[in-house]
């Protein structure tokens, strides 16, 4: 089944087009928001089949998850013996009906926290941020773990300290990922390991992030970050810590003097280090586990639709993370894609990551908060927008196992039982399956690449960078000029041959730069070769 999922059709088969297999059809997010009755579970899986769905992501929703938004959830321990018995039954029902049984790595979301419990009793993997205090001579009762003491410009002292706040777990620390894998993924392996790579093709990871935002009063941190910085960059970070904080945290009169060039270099280097640590420590380690167990790693980060969110939503570099995912993804969950909305091109992030990495699939989790008035005409419009931008695996959100007692009245849309449109879902699913089949048969043909300016945003989170980025892609789409995004790192490592930047599936004859303040010299050299 996994081979079929990843195969690229070579010729059009009319029978497959008429009735696409499950590998092309939507894989719905199946919200387990109540203790599972096995008879109901089997009925719902059979109904998925009847509605033209090709598979489902088991999406556990424990009762402790976001009580302000979700009235009730699973009462049995998550993950626990009873939970995994339900998972086994779901996989058996999927096999009976020829569907894929995808897994999901968290209870609720975001990933990497075990519903906020992972760091309980394990302070070494608790999330931290770096903060700063301007100390008077009589300062006492200082909070947190002191990282550095520096002289302030006005004669006082600056204390930089690590504070346990922000994200519940430290996703810059590989030990956190090891604990996470042990608590969730190993349970799935014990339950369904013999089905991995077939009936169970992969596992979804969702919106993990790192606490802190460079340029604010809380900056990304992990205990060994200064050591890693010195090892990777060749100089000591600690004397330059003031460059990482905004004026609200560190007033100008107390800020040690740094030249603009020095400050920009430190911010760029810091962004480079922490984003690589995050990508490798969390996603890279999960990908290794998935490879060892025959699973695909799929999913997305949070806030990818707004370029400014890439620096404020705790992931820092979209493409570094997507390099570790076998199926890169985005989400369109609250009408970011809708008639009349601006900047309708962010699904190209997922497809560009797939093209640059030579990966056949690009996923979108879609519709979760589009509201109860969502129509199939609107769903088709949103689907067409994303498939036109290279998405070819749809994960509609959501079908709730229980819609009684108000459980389906929450922040998410309900596409399934209890929705008046559910009886017509097969028409939509058939359409998506045919669209996926045709698009997977095609080959990427963009001849223009647009630079993804992560480094410039690390140096200065300037909205003008995002405005320039969005304006360029809006103009290209209005002119019906296809393009992919390309990051600085990929550009720097690309080959330039016969007047084109060649990487993955792409051969780009032009690279368009939005407002950009910094570029690695190796990327500049590739641009010079192209010119």
C-alpha positions, 0 to 999 in steps of 0.5 A, a space after each residue: 500500500 505504501 508503494 502505491 501511495 508514493 508511486 507516480 502514475 506514468 500513463 492515464 488509466 481510464 478506470 483509475 480516473 473513474 474510480 481512484 484508489 485510496 492513495 488518491 482520495 482524501 484522508 480525513 482527520 478523525 477526531 476521537 472526542 469520546 471514549 470509543 464504542 467499537 461497534 460505532 467505530 466500525 460503522 464510521 469506518 464503513 461510512 468513510 468508505 461509502 463516502 469515498 474517503 481513502 483513509 483517516 488520521 486517528 486524531 486523539 482528543 483527550 478530555 484534558 485538552 483545551 477545556 475552554 474550546 472543547 466540551 468533552 473528550 476521551 476519558 480513558 488514559 491517553 495513551 494507554 492500554 484501552 486507547 491502543 486497543 481502539 487503535 488496533 480495532 480502527 486499523 482492522 476496520 481500515 483493512 476490511 474496507 481497503 482504507 489507509 490508517 494514518 497515525 497522529 503523534 499528539 493528544 490534541 495539538 501542538 505536537 511534542 508535549 504529550 498534552 502538556 505532561 511530557 516534562 512533568 518530573 523531568 525539568 531537564 526537558 522543560 521549555 525555556 526562554 532567555 530573559 534579561 533584567 537590568 540590575 540595580 546594586 541592591 537586586 535580590 531574589 533573582 528568578 531563573 537560571 543565570 546565563 550571563 552577567 554583563 555591564 550595562 551602558 549606564 553603569 548597572 548590570 544586565 542579567 540574562 537568565 533562563 526561565 521555564 516558560 513559553 512552550 511546555 517542552 524544549 524542542 531544541 533538545 534531542 532528549 525531549 524528542 527521545 522522551 516523546 518518541 518513547 511515550 507515544 510512537 513506541 506505543 503505536 509500534 507495539 500496537 501496530 508495528 507489523 502494519 507499518 509501511 503498509 496499512 499504516 503508512 505514516 504519522 502526522 506531526 502538528 504545529 510544534 514550536 519553540 518558545 520565545 521570539 528574537 527581538 522581544 523580551 523572551 528569546 529562544 533558549 536551551 541550556 547548551 545553546 551558547 556552547 552549540 553557538 560557539 562550536 558552529 560559529 567560532 565565537 562566543 555568543 554571551 557578550 552579544 546577548 543584548 543584540 537578541 532583545 527588543 527595546 521593550 526588554 532592554 532600554 537604549 540607555 542600558 544597552 551596550 553599544 554594538 555597531 549595526 553590522 555586529 548586531 545584524 551578524 549576531 542575530 543572523 548567526 543566532 537564527 541560523 543556530 537555533 532553527 537548525 537545532 530545532 529542525 534536527 533535534 525534533 523533526 530529524 530525530 522523529 524522521 530517523 525513528 520513522 525510517 527505522 520503522 518504515 513510516 512516512 513522517 508527515 505534517 506541518 508547522 503553525 502559521 505558515 500562511 503569514 511570512 511574519 508568522 515564520 519568525 513569531 510562531 516558533 519554527 523560524 525556517 519552514 524549509 529546514 523543517 520540511 527537509 525532514 518530512 517525507 510529506 511536506 504540508 501546510 494547513 488552511 484551516 480558518 479561511 486563509 484561503 477563501 474568495 476575497 482573501 489576499 495572498 492565496 499562494 502559501 500552499 506553494 510552500 508545501 509543494 515547493 518543499 516537495 519539489 526541492 526535495 524530490 518528494 512526490 506528495 504535498 499535503 494540506 490539512 484543510 477546513 477545520 475552522 471554516 465554519 458550519 456554513 461551509 458549502 461544497 462549492 466553497 470546498 471545491 474552490 479552496 481545494 482547486 486553489 491548493 491543487 493548482 499550487 501543487 498540493 496533491 494529498 488532502 486531509 479534510 478536518 474534521 469528522 468527530 466520533 461523537 457529535 452529541 452533548 455539544 461535543 462537535 460545537 467547538 472551534 472546528 468545523 464538522 464535516 461528517 455525522 451531524 452535518 447536513 452536507 455529509 450524505 453528499 461527501 462522496 461527490 467531493 471525495 471522487 473529485 479530489 481523488 481524480 484531481 490527485 491522480 491527474 496531478 501526481 502524473 504531471 511533473 513540476 514545470 516552474 521556471 521561476 523561483 522566489 527566494 524565501 528570505 528567512 535570514 533577513 527576517 532573523 536580522 530584522 522582523 520587518 513587515 516590509 519584507 513580508 509585504 515584498 514577498 507577498 507582492 511578488 508572488 501575487 504578481 506572478 500568480 496574476 500573470 499566470 507565471 508558475 513558480 516555486 519558493 527556494 530557500 537560501 540554503 538550497 540555493 547555495 547548494 544548487 548547481 547552475 547549468 545551462 542557464 538554470 538553477 537545478 535542484 530536486 525536480 526544478 530547473 529555474 531560469 530566474 530567481 526573484 528576490 523580495 526585499 532582502 538584507 542578507 544572503 550567504 555568499 555561496 547563495 550570491 555566487 549561485 546568482 552570479 553564475 545564473 546571471 
